């Protein structure tokens, strides 16, 4: 243990996490106001994709969304609990094919409309602030391509003596 608790300094990610959580909560509120219960904003992307591709394995779905297998596996489990998708054995014993249920399929037109409205809202927000969020995210991505987060952390890391 070090002499001072480093967590007393505010977490530099906290405001970003809070902003994203608040935005997701407002999107979810749109669903609730429309009588759509049990649907989270993170479900929209995979549900829409499955509507356009047909059944996919978790790996195929993760790759098509540029998400990790673990993240999609957890999302699929949550969507199954809400009767949005089915999970059937795939071509081999290690894979599962994910498909929409009738409930999931019935929500896709609304989710597509919400997706477009959310994208329009982000564009609107980008126009109202001095530094567009989408541009800032792209600049951070480029900076991290130049020197990774890991490299930057290691440059600042002072390990305690053994």
MOKA-V44635 format. One record per backbone hydrogen bond with DSSP energy under -1.0 kcal/mol. NH is the residue of the N-H (numbers start at 1). CO is the residue of the C=O. E is the energy in kcal/mol with one decimal. If there is no record, write none. Layout:
((NH:CO:E) (NH:CO:E))
This chain:
((8:5:-1.5) (14:11:-1.2) (17:13:-2.7) (18:14:-2.8) (19:15:-2.3) (20:16:-2.6) (21:17:-2.5) (22:18:-2.5) (23:19:-2.4) (24:20:-2.5) (25:21:-2.4) (26:22:-1.9) (27:23:-2.1) (28:24:-2.8) (29:25:-1.9) (30:26:-1.5) (31:27:-1.6) (32:28:-2.4) (33:29:-2.8) (34:30:-1.1) (35:32:-2.0) (36:31:-2.7) (43:40:-2.1) (44:41:-1.1) (47:43:-2.4) (48:44:-2.9) (49:45:-2.4) (50:46:-2.7) (51:47:-1.9) (52:48:-1.3) (53:49:-2.1) (54:50:-2.4) (56:98:-1.8) (58:96:-1.0) (61:57:-2.8) (62:58:-2.9) (63:59:-2.6) (64:60:-2.4) (65:61:-1.5) (67:62:-2.6) (72:68:-2.3) (73:69:-2.7) (74:70:-2.2) (75:71:-2.2) (76:72:-3.1) (77:73:-2.1) (78:74:-2.1) (79:75:-2.5) (80:76:-2.6) (81:77:-1.7) (83:80:-1.9) (84:79:-2.5) (86:99:-2.9) (88:97:-2.6) (90:95:-2.8) (95:92:-1.3) (97:88:-3.4) (98:56:-3.8) (99:86:-1.7) (101:84:-2.2) (105:101:-2.8) (106:102:-2.4) (107:103:-1.2) (111:107:-2.6) (112:108:-2.8) (113:109:-1.9) (114:110:-2.9) (115:111:-2.5) (116:112:-2.3) (117:113:-2.4) (118:114:-2.9) (119:115:-2.3) (120:116:-2.3) (121:117:-2.1) (122:118:-2.5) (123:119:-2.2) (124:120:-2.2) (125:121:-2.8) (126:122:-2.8) (127:123:-1.4) (128:125:-1.1) (129:125:-1.1) (136:132:-2.7) (137:133:-2.7) (138:134:-1.8) (139:135:-2.5) (140:136:-2.6) (141:137:-2.5) (142:138:-2.4) (143:139:-2.5) (144:140:-2.4) (145:141:-1.5) (146:142:-1.8) (147:143:-2.3) (152:148:-2.2) (153:149:-2.8) (154:150:-2.7) (155:151:-1.7) (156:152:-1.1) (157:153:-1.4))
